[in-house]
Structure formats: C-alpha cells, structure tokens
Amino acid sequence: ATMRTAADLVGVNRQTAMLYFHKLRELFALKLAETGPWFSGEIEVDESYFGSSRKGKRGPGATGKFPVFGLLRRGGKLHVVIIPNAQQITLTPIIRRTIEPDSIVYTDGFLSYDALDVSEFRHHRINHSERFVEARNHINGIENFWNQAKCHLRRFNCIPREQFHLIIKECEWRFNYRPTARLYKTLLDWAKLEIM
C-alpha cells in the first residue's frame, strides 16, 4: 500500500505513516544484512542504474543515476549493493566476498567482468548483441529483478538520495520472500508481532 492509503486505512496522519514505512525499511535492511549473502552454485551478476527518467546517456556515466550491483543464486536469493561505480575494482571484491570459489558465475559482456575469466570462478559470459539466452548461459533472473524493482520504484514521485538504499533493500526483501503470504509472515517474524 502507498503511504497515503496506509494512513487513511489506519486513521493516522501521513507523517506518522511515513515514519512507520521508514522504520519498516530500516528493519528490512538490518535483517537482510544479518542473514548475509554467501552464494554457491550458479550465480547471475549484473549492474543496473536507477534514478531520474530524464533523457540522455543511459548506463555507466548516466547523470543523476544510482548504480546498483546485483547477485542472484539461481533458484535462491538475491543480494543488491549500491556501488559508487561499476568498475572492475569495485565489482570484483564484492563478487569474491559474496560467492564461494568454484561457483559458476554468469555475466553479460561488460568489461568489468573480464577479471572473472582468470579467477577462482567458472565464468560464462552472454553477448547480448548476439543473443540473450544460450542454453543455461543467460542472466534473465537478475534482469527480471531489475524490471520488478523499477516497476515498484515508479510509484514514487521522487526518492531522496539518502533514502534510496532503504527502498532498494525493500525491493530485495520483496523478491527474496515472495509470495505475498510469505512476505507478511516474514514481516511479522522480524517485527516480533503476533496476530490477535
């Protein structure tokens, strides 16, 4: 529900609803950090850019955008990290501390992933200028998350820079704990609430 709808349903003013939404997002970020992402098996990694829909450059170097790096274990959970840039020196340490050696890592053709060719991982790269899927070689799972997250974020008129990390963590929580019934149960467990 939107903040305005929640405020109307519960009978509180919008500032109170905004405070509770903020506290819930802080809870999501805290609990996701506690569980920790340690992935093995088949992992898709990709970067995406969030922010204003103004015309101009897209992708790396786009003005006013938040770069976000995502890692998705196929058939499992996702982990997102806000990054200062999508350079190899930024992405490789995240991959190394998140993914176990000998895992299969799928990426697109972005140059920042070149170091994975001579690393402790089995690296498979899909060239999106030629095709998007080649047997098991694809990053469609993480691309699906980017699409869902951007659809969710379109509901917001403007996201202050200092709030973005909480909003993207909410998207991670929604993706990892779907369907809706599981989202609700997880929220109750995390917040230590009981249904009356």
Secondary structure, 3 states (H helix, E strand, C coil): CCHHHHHHHHCCCHHHHHHHHHHHHHHHHHHHHHHCCCECCEEEEEEEEEECCCCCCCCCCCCCEEEEEEEEECCCCEEEEECCCCCHHHHHHHHHHHECCCCEEEECCCHHHHHHHHCCCEEEECCCCCCCCECCECCHHHHHHHHHHHHHHCCCCCCCHHHHHHHHHHHHHHHHCCCHHHHHHHHHHHHCCCCC
